[in-house]
Amino acid sequence: MAGKTYVVVKGDTLSEICERFKADIGNGATLNLNERMAYVAELNHISDWDLIYVGQVLKLNGSADPKKVNTTY
C-alpha cells in the first residue's frame, strides 16, 4: 500500500477522494472522514482543504502518523 497516489480530476473534492479511497488512506488505520482528510492534507502540505487542483498528485498514504494529525482545519 505504500506510495499510493491519486491525480485530481475536474470536479474532485478532497472529501470525495478521501471517501472513495478510504481503504488506502492512513496505512491501514481505521479513520473517520475528517481524520482521513486531515491525514491527506498533512501528507500533501494542503492548508486549505477546499483548494486542490486538476492534475495535482495527492499522496494517499505515507509516513505521517494517522492518529496524530491536526483535524481542526
Secondary structure, 3 states (H helix, E strand, C coil): CCCCEEECCCCCCHHHHHHHCHHHCCCCCCCCHHHHHHHHHHHCCCCCCCCCCCCCEEECCCCCCCCCCCCCC
